Amino acid sequence: MTRRKFVQKLIQTGSAIIAGTCWLAKKAAPRKFVRAIKVKNYPGSLRSLRDISKQSKWGG
């Protein structure tokens, strides 16, 4: 293997590792959440989020 091919393989491996790390970081990052803002022309009422660990009357 020549020096040029070795450097090319090294660069390819490094870029693959960096791309994989970025992909995993994007997957593992906590999701952003959107706050519910009451709009004046929305007819219903908005409720705050509840604890999802409790079972509701509709949850199996």
Biopython code that builds the backbone (N, CA, C, O; Angstrom):
import numpy as np
from Bio.PDB.StructureBuilder import StructureBuilder

atoms = [
    (1, "MET", "N", (0.851, -1.172, 0.000)),
    (1, "MET", "CA", (0.000, 0.000, 0.000)),
    (1, "MET", "C", (0.898, 1.237, 0.000)),
    (1, "MET", "O", (1.835, 1.347, 0.791)),
    (2, "THR", "N", (0.596, 2.140, -0.884)),
    (2, "THR", "CA", (1.395, 3.350, -0.971)),
    (2, "THR", "C", (0.952, 4.354, 0.088)),
    (2, "THR", "O", (-0.103, 4.214, 0.707)),
    (3, "ARG", "N", (1.779, 5.354, 0.272)),
    (3, "ARG", "CA", (1.475, 6.378, 1.259)),
    (3, "ARG", "C", (0.195, 7.131, 0.895)),
    (3, "ARG", "O", (-0.601, 7.461, 1.774)),
    (4, "ARG", "N", (-0.002, 7.402, -0.390)),
    (4, "ARG", "CA", (-1.187, 8.138, -0.830)),
    (4, "ARG", "C", (-2.469, 7.352, -0.529)),
    (4, "ARG", "O", (-3.450, 7.918, -0.047)),
    (5, "LYS", "N", (-2.455, 6.033, -0.818)),
    (5, "LYS", "CA", (-3.628, 5.202, -0.533)),
    (5, "LYS", "C", (-3.876, 5.105, 0.970)),
    (5, "LYS", "O", (-5.023, 5.093, 1.416)),
    (6, "PHE", "N", (-2.801, 5.037, 1.744)),
    (6, "PHE", "CA", (-2.943, 4.983, 3.189)),
    (6, "PHE", "C", (-3.594, 6.252, 3.724)),
    (6, "PHE", "O", (-4.478, 6.185, 4.578)),
    (7, "VAL", "N", (-3.165, 7.395, 3.231)),
    (7, "VAL", "CA", (-3.742, 8.672, 3.672)),
    (7, "VAL", "C", (-5.201, 8.766, 3.242)),
    (7, "VAL", "O", (-6.031, 9.273, 3.996)),
    (8, "GLN", "N", (-5.529, 8.281, 2.033)),
    (8, "GLN", "CA", (-6.918, 8.294, 1.577)),
    (8, "GLN", "C", (-7.794, 7.417, 2.474)),
    (8, "GLN", "O", (-8.898, 7.815, 2.845)),
    (9, "LYS", "N", (-7.305, 6.233, 2.821)),
    (9, "LYS", "CA", (-8.061, 5.342, 3.707)),
    (9, "LYS", "C", (-8.229, 5.972, 5.087)),
    (9, "LYS", "O", (-9.283, 5.845, 5.710)),
    (10, "LEU", "N", (-7.201, 6.643, 5.552)),
    (10, "LEU", "CA", (-7.251, 7.308, 6.855)),
    (10, "LEU", "C", (-8.299, 8.425, 6.848)),
    (10, "LEU", "O", (-9.064, 8.571, 7.802)),
    (11, "ILE", "N", (-8.327, 9.203, 5.777)),
    (11, "ILE", "CA", (-9.307, 10.283, 5.657)),
    (11, "ILE", "C", (-10.723, 9.719, 5.551)),
    (11, "ILE", "O", (-11.644, 10.248, 6.174)),
    (12, "GLN", "N", (-10.908, 8.658, 4.777)),
    (12, "GLN", "CA", (-12.227, 8.040, 4.651)),
    (12, "GLN", "C", (-12.717, 7.490, 5.988)),
    (12, "GLN", "O", (-13.882, 7.662, 6.347)),
    (13, "THR", "N", (-11.839, 6.841, 6.708)),
    (13, "THR", "CA", (-12.216, 6.290, 8.004)),
    (13, "THR", "C", (-12.566, 7.404, 8.991)),
    (13, "THR", "O", (-13.544, 7.303, 9.732)),
    (14, "GLY", "N", (-11.769, 8.450, 8.990)),
    (14, "GLY", "CA", (-12.044, 9.575, 9.891)),
    (14, "GLY", "C", (-13.358, 10.262, 9.569)),
    (14, "GLY", "O", (-14.112, 10.612, 10.478)),
    (15, "SER", "N", (-13.643, 10.460, 8.292)),
    (15, "SER", "CA", (-14.903, 11.120, 7.926)),
    (15, "SER", "C", (-16.093, 10.223, 8.233)),
    (15, "SER", "O", (-17.157, 10.719, 8.604)),
    (16, "ALA", "N", (-15.934, 8.901, 8.084)),
    (16, "ALA", "CA", (-17.018, 7.976, 8.436)),
    (16, "ALA", "C", (-17.287, 8.004, 9.936)),
    (16, "ALA", "O", (-18.442, 7.968, 10.359)),
    (17, "ILE", "N", (-16.233, 8.067, 10.737)),
    (17, "ILE", "CA", (-16.398, 8.131, 12.188)),
    (17, "ILE", "C", (-17.082, 9.437, 12.592)),
    (17, "ILE", "O", (-17.963, 9.435, 13.451)),
    (18, "ILE", "N", (-16.685, 10.530, 11.988)),
    (18, "ILE", "CA", (-17.294, 11.828, 12.307)),
    (18, "ILE", "C", (-18.762, 11.850, 11.894)),
    (18, "ILE", "O", (-19.610, 12.342, 12.639)),
    (19, "ALA", "N", (-19.067, 11.319, 10.710)),
    (19, "ALA", "CA", (-20.460, 11.280, 10.242)),
    (19, "ALA", "C", (-21.308, 10.394, 11.151)),
    (19, "ALA", "O", (-22.442, 10.747, 11.472)),
    (20, "GLY", "N", (-20.778, 9.263, 11.563)),
    (20, "GLY", "CA", (-21.510, 8.378, 12.470)),
    (20, "GLY", "C", (-21.746, 9.003, 13.826)),
    (20, "GLY", "O", (-22.815, 8.837, 14.414)),
    (21, "THR", "N", (-20.754, 9.724, 14.326)),
    (21, "THR", "CA", (-20.901, 10.400, 15.607)),
    (21, "THR", "C", (-21.963, 11.489, 15.536)),
    (21, "THR", "O", (-22.770, 11.635, 16.453)),
    (22, "CYS", "N", (-21.962, 12.252, 14.448)),
    (22, "CYS", "CA", (-22.979, 13.297, 14.271)),
    (22, "CYS", "C", (-24.375, 12.697, 14.182)),
    (22, "CYS", "O", (-25.325, 13.238, 14.747)),
    (23, "TRP", "N", (-24.499, 11.584, 13.474)),
    (23, "TRP", "CA", (-25.795, 10.924, 13.324)),
    (23, "TRP", "C", (-26.295, 10.414, 14.674)),
    (23, "TRP", "O", (-27.472, 10.570, 15.001)),
    (24, "LEU", "N", (-25.406, 9.805, 15.456)),
    (24, "LEU", "CA", (-25.807, 9.309, 16.773)),
    (24, "LEU", "C", (-26.150, 10.452, 17.721)),
    (24, "LEU", "O", (-27.077, 10.337, 18.522)),
    (25, "ALA", "N", (-25.412, 11.548, 17.634)),
    (25, "ALA", "CA", (-25.701, 12.694, 18.500)),
    (25, "ALA", "C", (-27.065, 13.285, 18.168)),
    (25, "ALA", "O", (-27.790, 13.719, 19.063)),
    (26, "LYS", "N", (-27.415, 13.301, 16.891)),
    (26, "LYS", "CA", (-28.724, 13.821, 16.496)),
    (26, "LYS", "C", (-29.839, 12.905, 17.005)),
    (26, "LYS", "O", (-30.893, 13.385, 17.422)),
    (27, "LYS", "N", (-29.609, 11.592, 16.971)),
    (27, "LYS", "CA", (-30.610, 10.631, 17.442)),
    (27, "LYS", "C", (-30.780, 10.707, 18.959)),
    (27, "LYS", "O", (-31.896, 10.598, 19.466)),
    (28, "ALA", "N", (-29.677, 10.894, 19.679)),
    (28, "ALA", "CA", (-29.717, 10.833, 21.133)),
    (28, "ALA", "C", (-30.080, 12.170, 21.776)),
    (28, "ALA", "O", (-30.356, 12.221, 22.975)),
    (29, "ALA", "N", (-30.084, 13.240, 21.004)),
    (29, "ALA", "CA", (-30.381, 14.559, 21.570)),
    (29, "ALA", "C", (-31.830, 14.620, 22.021)),
    (29, "ALA", "O", (-32.707, 14.062, 21.362)),
    (30, "PRO", "N", (-32.093, 15.286, 23.130)),
    (30, "PRO", "CA", (-33.486, 15.410, 23.577)),
    (30, "PRO", "C", (-34.304, 16.214, 22.580)),
    (30, "PRO", "O", (-33.814, 17.169, 21.978)),
    (31, "ARG", "N", (-35.546, 15.816, 22.418)),
    (31, "ARG", "CA", (-36.426, 16.474, 21.466)),
    (31, "ARG", "C", (-36.881, 17.829, 21.995)),
    (31, "ARG", "O", (-37.072, 18.015, 23.197)),
    (32, "LYS", "N", (-37.046, 18.755, 21.082)),
    (32, "LYS", "CA", (-37.573, 20.060, 21.455)),
    (32, "LYS", "C", (-39.076, 19.935, 21.629)),
    (32, "LYS", "O", (-39.707, 19.094, 20.988)),
    (33, "PHE", "N", (-39.649, 20.753, 22.479)),
    (33, "PHE", "CA", (-41.088, 20.704, 22.655)),
    (33, "PHE", "C", (-41.679, 22.074, 22.349)),
    (33, "PHE", "O", (-41.010, 23.101, 22.469)),
    (34, "VAL", "N", (-42.906, 22.067, 21.964)),
    (34, "VAL", "CA", (-43.589, 23.295, 21.586)),
    (34, "VAL", "C", (-44.578, 23.637, 22.681)),
    (34, "VAL", "O", (-45.362, 22.786, 23.102)),
    (35, "ARG", "N", (-44.545, 24.859, 23.139)),
    (35, "ARG", "CA", (-45.503, 25.300, 24.151)),
    (35, "ARG", "C", (-46.827, 25.622, 23.493)),
    (35, "ARG", "O", (-46.878, 26.199, 22.407)),
    (36, "ALA", "N", (-47.890, 25.241, 24.166)),
    (36, "ALA", "CA", (-49.222, 25.538, 23.658)),
    (36, "ALA", "C", (-49.611, 26.942, 24.112)),
    (36, "ALA", "O", (-49.613, 27.244, 25.306)),
    (37, "ILE", "N", (-49.932, 27.778, 23.163)),
    (37, "ILE", "CA", (-50.352, 29.148, 23.461)),
    (37, "ILE", "C", (-51.803, 29.275, 23.046)),
    (37, "ILE", "O", (-52.172, 28.907, 21.931)),
    (38, "LYS", "N", (-52.621, 29.791, 23.934)),
    (38, "LYS", "CA", (-54.032, 29.923, 23.614)),
    (38, "LYS", "C", (-54.206, 31.027, 22.573)),
    (38, "LYS", "O", (-53.828, 32.181, 22.774)),
    (39, "VAL", "N", (-54.788, 30.617, 21.465)),
    (39, "VAL", "CA", (-55.054, 31.559, 20.395)),
    (39, "VAL", "C", (-56.462, 32.105, 20.603)),
    (39, "VAL", "O", (-57.365, 31.358, 20.979)),
    (40, "LYS", "N", (-56.655, 33.378, 20.368)),
    (40, "LYS", "CA", (-57.940, 34.002, 20.671)),
    (40, "LYS", "C", (-59.088, 33.411, 19.861)),
    (40, "LYS", "O", (-60.206, 33.321, 20.369)),
    (41, "ASN", "N", (-58.848, 33.011, 18.630)),
    (41, "ASN", "CA", (-59.940, 32.482, 17.832)),
    (41, "ASN", "C", (-60.039, 30.968, 17.908)),
    (41, "ASN", "O", (-60.776, 30.380, 17.116)),
    (42, "TYR", "N", (-59.329, 30.301, 18.826)),
    (42, "TYR", "CA", (-59.462, 28.866, 19.016)),
    (42, "TYR", "C", (-60.642, 28.618, 19.940)),
    (42, "TYR", "O", (-60.656, 29.149, 21.051)),
    (43, "PRO", "N", (-61.639, 27.830, 19.529)),
    (43, "PRO", "CA", (-62.862, 27.721, 20.316)),
    (43, "PRO", "C", (-62.733, 26.909, 21.605)),
    (43, "PRO", "O", (-63.464, 27.158, 22.564)),
    (44, "GLY", "N", (-61.824, 25.956, 21.639)),
    (44, "GLY", "CA", (-61.722, 25.093, 22.814)),
    (44, "GLY", "C", (-60.768, 25.630, 23.858)),
    (44, "GLY", "O", (-60.215, 26.721, 23.721)),
    (45, "SER", "N", (-60.586, 24.840, 24.906)),
    (45, "SER", "CA", (-59.644, 25.227, 25.951)),
    (45, "SER", "C", (-58.401, 24.355, 25.842)),
    (45, "SER", "O", (-58.495, 23.186, 25.468)),
    (46, "LEU", "N", (-57.261, 24.902, 26.158)),
    (46, "LEU", "CA", (-56.010, 24.152, 26.132)),
    (46, "LEU", "C", (-55.667, 23.736, 27.551)),
    (46, "LEU", "O", (-55.738, 24.541, 28.479)),
    (47, "ARG", "N", (-55.294, 22.469, 27.713)),
    (47, "ARG", "CA", (-54.944, 21.962, 29.039)),
    (47, "ARG", "C", (-53.435, 21.754, 29.104)),
    (47, "ARG", "O", (-52.770, 21.549, 28.089)),
    (48, "SER", "N", (-52.927, 21.812, 30.301)),
    (48, "SER", "CA", (-51.495, 21.570, 30.475)),
    (48, "SER", "C", (-51.219, 20.075, 30.340)),
    (48, "SER", "O", (-52.119, 19.249, 30.496)),
    (49, "LEU", "N", (-49.979, 19.745, 30.052)),
    (49, "LEU", "CA", (-49.596, 18.349, 29.911)),
    (49, "LEU", "C", (-49.659, 17.657, 31.263)),
    (49, "LEU", "O", (-49.388, 18.267, 32.298)),
    (50, "ARG", "N", (-50.020, 16.378, 31.245)),
    (50, "ARG", "CA", (-50.136, 15.605, 32.483)),
    (50, "ARG", "C", (-49.018, 14.579, 32.571)),
    (50, "ARG", "O", (-48.258, 14.369, 31.626)),
    (51, "ASP", "N", (-48.945, 13.957, 33.715)),
    (51, "ASP", "CA", (-47.924, 12.938, 33.946)),
    (51, "ASP", "C", (-48.265, 11.695, 33.124)),
    (51, "ASP", "O", (-49.326, 11.103, 33.322)),
    (52, "ILE", "N", (-47.393, 11.293, 32.215)),
    (52, "ILE", "CA", (-47.699, 10.173, 31.322)),
    (52, "ILE", "C", (-47.449, 8.827, 31.993)),
    (52, "ILE", "O", (-47.788, 7.792, 31.419)),
    (53, "SER", "N", (-46.872, 8.809, 33.179)),
    (53, "SER", "CA", (-46.632, 7.533, 33.841)),
    (53, "SER", "C", (-47.892, 7.007, 34.518)),
    (53, "SER", "O", (-47.959, 5.824, 34.852)),
    (54, "LYS", "N", (-48.892, 7.862, 34.726)),
    (54, "LYS", "CA", (-50.161, 7.421, 35.331)),
    (54, "LYS", "C", (-51.082, 6.902, 34.247)),
    (54, "LYS", "O", (-51.098, 7.403, 33.123)),
    (55, "GLN", "N", (-51.858, 5.874, 34.612)),
    (55, "GLN", "CA", (-52.775, 5.296, 33.654)),
    (55, "GLN", "C", (-54.056, 6.109, 33.632)),
    (55, "GLN", "O", (-54.604, 6.451, 34.680)),
    (56, "SER", "N", (-54.529, 6.415, 32.437)),
    (56, "SER", "CA", (-55.778, 7.171, 32.316)),
    (56, "SER", "C", (-56.940, 6.203, 32.191)),
    (56, "SER", "O", (-56.743, 4.992, 32.087)),
    (57, "LYS", "N", (-58.155, 6.743, 32.200)),
    (57, "LYS", "CA", (-59.315, 5.869, 32.114)),
    (57, "LYS", "C", (-59.467, 5.278, 30.705)),
    (57, "LYS", "O", (-60.170, 4.284, 30.522)),
    (58, "TRP", "N", (-58.805, 5.891, 29.709)),
    (58, "TRP", "CA", (-58.903, 5.380, 28.350)),
    (58, "TRP", "C", (-57.737, 4.473, 28.003)),
    (58, "TRP", "O", (-57.781, 3.787, 26.982)),
    (59, "GLY", "N", (-56.719, 4.451, 28.805)),
    (59, "GLY", "CA", (-55.516, 3.669, 28.480)),
    (59, "GLY", "C", (-55.626, 2.227, 28.934)),
    (59, "GLY", "O", (-55.408, 1.943, 30.112)),
    (60, "GLY", "N", (-55.951, 1.321, 28.051)),
    (60, "GLY", "CA", (-56.044, -0.120, 28.212)),
    (60, "GLY", "C", (-55.990, -0.594, 29.587)),
    (60, "GLY", "O", (-56.061, -1.800, 29.828)),
]
sb = StructureBuilder()
sb.init_structure("model")
sb.init_model(0)
sb.init_chain("A")
sb.init_seg("    ")
for serial, (resi, resn, name, xyz) in enumerate(atoms, 1):
    if name == "N":
        sb.init_residue(resn, " ", resi, " ")
    sb.init_atom(name, np.array(xyz, "f"), 0.0, 1.0, " ", f" {name:<3s}", serial, name[0])
structure = sb.get_structure()
